[in-house]
Amino acid sequence: MEERKIRVAITHGDTNGIGYEVILKTFADPTMLELCTPIVYGSPKLASYYSKTLGIETPFTTINHANEAREARLNMLAAVDDEVKVDLGISTPESGMAAKAALDRALADYKEGLFDVLVTAPVSKNSIPNFNGHTDYIEKTLGDGQKGLTILTNDDLRVALVTNNVSIKDVAEAITKQKIVEKARCFYQALKRDLRVSSPRIAVLALNPRCGEDGILGDEEQTIITPAINELAEQGIQVFGPYAADDFFGRSAYYHFDGVLAMYHDQGQTPFKAVAYENGVRFTTGLKLIRTAPAHGACFNMVGKDMVDEQSLRNAIYEAIDVWRNRQNYDEPMEHPLPKLYHEKRDDSEKVRFRSSSDENSRNKEPRK
């Protein structure tokens, strides 16, 4: 595996949110620059404004192109109009479009191979037209047909969702056996390849209270979820359940599993944020591009008050670097399968070892006269 500093692209998020605050706080610690080469897609002018307003003296280098990024520097790439108006703590169309402009520039540079992993600071979906989250937007922008899965992760808990950003009234209809199987497969592969869990165990949550009580409170457990679990088990994927969500999290049963597959947004996100709000990470798997983000939102009510802890962004950077290296380590042996190695290194003694008995017998027969 190539040993070098990972090039980490970081988008500034909503310019009226806490993006610049957590970025500047994270790289105020110079040891972060020993781990990676950061490239912040944003505005040097906005970065200077926030640095002065918040009293965070984090030096950075202004660049106009990702090729100019230097190691041991916080590289601030001019990706948006420097005249963006700042309204601290207020989501506006202007701040939303500045977030989108930075993301678009980063994705364009990724297609050119100018960085390795992407970390996104929080945005407000309300301020960006037709924006249904980073994962959905990245899928459509890269346009390679791959589907992403967002995993919420910290040291104790990993949660993925079968449905995301779906209204509660539409959740039951959106859940199908095929969708559960697809999400579980992607989750399982991510645990093995990206997070290096050797033999993942996944808990699947029920949709209805008390698992539907044999159909009295709903039959999705019997008709959709359990058949999906059985199909996955037949494919060698260790999935268990369905489990009633309240009892599962109330007993901290997630400690017995490597991942939890929840049916909808609040069922998975609420317990996760209860235990990991300040240090959790969002990780998008299933795509060639590795993308992570802090688990918290834009936190408009905390902007400029020195109330935001940067640990979640710091962990998102750590996670992106770890996943990049894990993929390298996982994929590298697959590039040189055993048959290829054997043919490259075979010799006469190996030919003898692998000769079948029928070959030996035919060789010992005297020639027909």
C-alpha positions in Angstrom: 0.0 0.0 0.0 1.2 3.5 -0.9 2.4 5.3 2.2 1.6 9.0 2.0 -0.6 11.6 3.6 -4.2 11.2 2.5 -5.6 14.2 0.7 -8.8 15.1 2.6 -11.3 17.5 0.9 -13.5 19.3 3.3 -16.6 21.3 2.2 -17.5 24.3 4.3 -21.2 23.5 4.6 -23.8 26.2 5.2 -21.8 29.4 5.5 -24.1 30.6 8.3 -23.7 27.4 10.3 -20.9 26.0 12.4 -18.8 24.7 9.5 -16.0 27.2 9.7 -16.0 27.1 13.5 -15.4 23.3 13.7 -12.9 23.3 10.8 -10.8 26.1 12.3 -11.0 24.5 15.8 -10.0 21.1 14.4 -6.9 22.4 12.6 -5.8 24.7 15.4 -4.2 21.5 16.6 -1.1 21.1 14.3 -0.9 17.4 14.9 -3.9 17.0 12.5 -1.6 18.2 9.7 0.7 15.2 10.4 -2.2 12.8 9.5 -3.4 14.3 6.2 -3.3 17.1 3.7 -6.5 19.0 4.1 -8.1 21.0 1.3 -11.1 23.1 2.4 -13.5 24.0 -0.3 -14.9 27.3 0.7 -13.8 31.0 0.9 -10.6 32.4 2.3 -12.4 35.6 3.0 -15.1 33.8 5.0 -12.5 31.8 6.8 -10.7 35.0 7.9 -14.0 36.5 9.0 -14.8 33.6 11.2 -11.3 33.3 12.5 -11.4 37.0 13.6 -15.0 36.9 14.9 -14.6 33.7 16.9 -11.0 34.4 18.0 -9.6 31.2 16.6 -6.1 31.8 15.3 -5.7 29.0 12.8 -3.3 29.8 10.0 -4.2 28.7 6.5 -2.8 28.9 3.0 -5.0 30.3 0.2 -5.0 28.2 -3.1 -7.1 28.4 -6.2 -6.7 24.8 -7.4 -6.4 21.5 -5.6 -3.1 20.9 -7.4 -1.6 23.7 -5.3 -2.3 22.0 -2.0 0.8 21.7 0.2 1.5 19.3 3.0 1.7 20.5 6.6 -0.7 23.4 5.7 -4.5 24.0 6.0 -5.2 24.7 2.4 -8.2 27.0 1.8 -9.4 26.6 -1.8 -11.4 29.5 -3.2 -14.5 27.7 -4.4 -17.3 30.3 -3.9 -17.8 34.0 -4.3 -16.0 35.9 -1.6 -18.9 38.4 -1.4 -21.3 35.8 0.2 -23.3 37.6 2.8 -22.9 36.3 6.4 -26.0 36.1 8.7 -24.7 34.2 11.7 -27.0 31.5 12.8 -29.6 32.0 10.0 -30.1 29.6 7.1 -30.6 31.6 3.9 -30.8 30.8 0.2 -27.5 32.5 -0.3 -25.7 30.4 2.4 -27.3 27.2 1.0 -26.1 27.9 -2.5 -22.6 28.7 -1.2 -22.7 25.2 0.4 -23.8 23.6 -2.9 -21.2 25.5 -4.9 -18.4 24.2 -2.7 -19.7 20.6 -2.9 -20.0 20.9 -6.7 -16.4 22.1 -7.0 -15.2 19.3 -4.8 -17.1 16.6 -6.8 -15.7 18.0 -10.0 -12.2 17.8 -8.6 -12.8 14.2 -7.3 -13.5 13.2 -10.9 -10.1 14.5 -11.8 -8.4 12.5 -9.1 -7.3 15.6 -7.1 -8.1 14.2 -3.6 -8.7 10.9 -1.9 -11.6 11.3 0.5 -14.4 13.8 1.2 -15.6 15.2 4.5 -18.7 17.4 4.4 -19.6 20.0 7.0 -23.3 20.3 7.8 -25.9 21.9 5.5 -29.5 22.9 5.8 -31.6 21.0 3.2 -34.2 23.8 3.3 -31.9 26.3 1.9 -30.8 24.2 -1.1 -33.5 23.6 -3.8 -34.1 19.9 -4.7 -31.5 18.7 -2.3 -32.3 15.5 -0.4 -29.0 15.0 1.4 -25.4 14.5 0.5 -25.6 10.8 -0.3 -28.4 11.2 -2.8 -26.7 14.3 -4.4 -23.4 12.5 -4.7 -25.0 9.5 -6.3 -26.6 11.6 -8.9 -23.6 13.8 -9.5 -21.1 11.0 -10.0 -23.6 9.2 -12.2 -22.0 5.8 -12.2 -25.1 3.9 -11.1 -23.7 3.0 -7.6 -26.0 3.4 -4.6 -24.8 4.8 -1.3 -25.7 3.7 2.2 -25.2 6.1 5.2 -23.9 4.5 8.4 -23.9 6.4 11.7 -20.9 5.2 13.7 -18.9 5.7 16.8 -16.9 3.3 19.1 -20.0 1.6 20.5 -22.7 1.7 17.8 -23.1 1.4 14.0 -26.6 2.1 12.6 -27.8 2.0 8.9 -31.3 2.8 7.7 -33.5 0.9 5.2 -35.4 4.2 4.4 -34.0 7.7 4.8 -35.6 11.1 4.5 -39.1 9.5 4.1 -42.2 10.8 5.7 -43.5 8.6 8.6 -46.8 8.1 6.7 -44.9 6.6 3.8 -42.4 4.4 5.6 -44.4 1.2 5.7 -45.0 1.4 1.9 -41.4 2.2 1.2 -40.1 -0.9 3.0 -39.8 -4.0 0.8 -38.1 -7.3 1.1 -35.8 -6.4 -1.8 -34.8 -3.1 -0.2 -34.0 -4.7 3.2 -31.8 -7.4 1.4 -30.0 -4.7 -0.6 -29.3 -2.5 2.3 -28.2 -5.4 4.5 -25.8 -6.7 1.8 -24.3 -3.2 1.4 -24.0 -2.8 5.2 -22.4 -6.3 5.6 -19.8 -5.5 2.8 -19.0 -2.1 4.4 -18.4 -3.8 7.8 -16.0 -6.2 6.2 -14.2 -4.0 3.7 -14.4 -0.5 5.1 -14.5 -1.1 8.8 -12.6 -4.5 8.8 -15.0 -6.5 10.9 -14.0 -10.1 10.1 -17.4 -11.8 10.6 -20.1 -9.1 10.9 -23.3 -9.7 12.9 -26.2 -7.4 12.0 -29.3 -6.9 14.1 -32.5 -6.0 12.2 -35.1 -3.9 13.9 -38.9 -4.5 13.6 -41.1 -1.8 12.1 -44.1 -2.1 14.4 -44.3 -1.9 18.2 -43.6 -5.1 20.0 -42.7 -6.7 16.6 -46.4 -6.4 15.5 -47.6 -8.9 18.1 -48.3 -11.6 15.6 -50.0 -9.3 13.2 -52.2 -7.5 15.6 -50.2 -4.2 15.3 -49.0 -4.9 11.8 -47.8 -7.8 9.7 -44.6 -6.4 8.1 -42.4 -8.4 10.4 -44.1 -11.6 9.2 -44.5 -10.8 5.5 -41.4 -8.6 4.7 -38.8 -8.4 7.4 -38.5 -12.1 8.5 -38.4 -13.4 4.8 -35.6 -10.9 4.1 -33.7 -12.1 7.1 -34.1 -15.7 6.0 -32.9 -14.9 2.5 -29.8 -13.1 3.8 -29.0 -16.0 6.1 -29.2 -18.4 3.2 -26.5 -16.3 1.5 -24.2 -16.6 4.5 -24.8 -13.2 5.9 -25.3 -13.2 9.7 -28.5 -11.2 10.4 -30.7 -11.6 13.4 -34.1 -10.3 14.4 -36.5 -8.6 14.0 -36.1 -6.9 17.4 -38.4 -4.4 18.9 -36.5 -1.1 18.9 -37.4 0.2 22.3 -36.4 -3.0 24.1 -33.3 -3.5 21.9 -31.8 -0.1 22.8 -33.2 0.0 26.3 -31.2 -3.2 27.1 -28.2 -1.9 25.2 -28.4 -5.1 23.1 -26.4 -3.3 20.3 -23.2 -4.2 22.2 -23.7 -7.8 21.0 -23.7 -6.8 17.3 -21.4 -5.2 14.8 -24.2 -3.2 13.2 -27.9 -2.4 13.5 -30.2 -2.0 10.5 -33.2 0.3 11.4 -36.3 0.7 9.3 -36.6 4.5 9.3 -34.9 7.7 10.2 -36.0 8.3 13.8 -35.8 4.7 14.8 -32.1 4.6 14.1 -31.0 8.2 14.4 -32.7 9.1 17.7 -30.9 6.4 19.9 -27.7 7.0 18.0 -27.6 10.7 18.7 -28.6 10.0 22.3 -25.3 8.2 22.9 -23.0 9.7 20.3 -24.2 13.3 19.4 -20.8 15.0 20.1 -18.5 12.3 18.6 -20.5 10.4 16.1 -19.8 10.2 12.4 -21.9 9.8 9.2 -20.2 7.6 6.7 -21.4 7.0 3.2 -20.5 3.5 1.9 -21.4 1.7 -1.4 -19.7 4.4 -3.5 -16.2 4.6 -4.9 -15.9 8.0 -3.2 -15.4 7.8 0.6 -17.5 10.5 2.3 -17.9 11.2 6.0 -19.4 14.0 8.0 -20.1 15.0 11.6 -23.2 13.4 13.0 -24.6 16.7 14.1 -26.3 19.3 12.0 -25.5 23.0 11.2 -26.4 24.0 14.8 -27.5 27.5 13.8 -28.5 28.2 17.4 -24.9 27.7 18.6 -23.1 29.7 16.0 -20.6 32.2 17.4 -21.2 31.2 21.0 -18.2 28.8 21.4 -20.7 26.0 22.3 -19.8 23.6 19.5 -17.3 20.7 20.1 -15.2 19.9 17.0 -14.7 16.3 18.0 -17.3 15.0 15.6 -15.6 16.6 12.6 -12.2 15.4 13.9 -13.6 11.9 14.1 -15.1 12.2 10.6 -11.6 13.0 9.3 -10.1 10.0 11.2 -12.8 7.7 9.8 -12.3 8.8 6.2 -8.6 8.1 6.5 -9.1 4.8 8.2 -11.7 3.6 5.5 -9.3 4.7 2.7 -6.5 2.6 4.2 -8.8 -0.3 5.0 -10.0 -0.5 1.4 -6.4 -0.5 0.2 -5.5 -3.3 2.5 -8.7 -5.3 1.7 -8.5 -4.9 -2.0 -4.7 -5.4 -2.6 -4.7 -9.2 -2.0 -7.5 -9.5 -4.5 -5.4 -8.1 -7.3 -3.1 -11.1 -7.2 -5.2 -14.3 -6.8 -3.5 -17.6 -6.0 -3.7 -19.1 -9.6 -1.9 -16.1 -11.0 0.9 -16.4 -8.4 1.2 -20.1 -9.0 1.7 -19.7 -12.7 4.2 -17.0 -12.2 6.3 -19.1 -9.7 5.7 -22.6 -11.0 8.7 -24.9 -11.6 9.3 -28.5 -12.6 9.0 -29.7 -9.0 5.6 -28.2 -8.7 4.5 -29.8 -11.9 5.4 -33.2 -10.3 3.5 -32.3 -7.1 0.3 -31.5 -8.9 0.4 -34.3 -11.5 -2.6 -36.6 -11.2 -2.2 -40.3 -10.7 -3.6 -41.0 -14.1 -0.8 -38.9 -15.7 1.7 -40.9 -13.7 0.3 -44.2 -14.8 0.2 -43.2 -18.4 3.8 -42.1 -18.2 5.0 -45.4 -16.7 3.3 -47.5 -19.4 5.6 -48.9 -22.0 5.1 -47.5 -25.5 2.9 -49.7 -27.8 5.0 -51.6 -30.3 
